[in-house]
Amino acid sequence: MATNSPPPNEPSSDRSALARYSGIAIQMLAIIGLSTWAGVWLDGHFQPKTPWYTIGFTLGGIFLALYQVIRSVSSDQ
């Protein structure tokens, strides 16, 4: 009877999937965090009355992070 378990020297597919998706989550956190930080810095540097840089850069970071996730997940198939 054949089993579908990976050979002992290869990481299991569950562990590799966990590592891949946690890497994507860390990448999302970094993109959104850095873009928000840049927006806050620009708002502090130029001192506008409204936080448009923070809002714009945060939304841009979210869209960029989602694009990266979609691209990563699409290439896995």
Steps between C-alpha positions, in 0.01 A plus 500: 500500500646837397487801728493862394738625767807697390845345532666556842756752369238728336288746701133418503271696274316637804818652639604646168153648448510646850841653435393639162180657630662639813763657277222660297340632822830650617548658159151652518571636846827654382348661189201647684709604800770672296253679277302622803821615666596690183158670494525598866851632443389706199204638696736597781756648263260713296249549787177514300171558681367161390682163494475439125851360466434243772166401349637482147815310583313257726244422230778471242686258729187291550440475125866418436496231771182346359653502152806317635277241674293438187816471290661257747192281534438498123854386426463205741235333285 
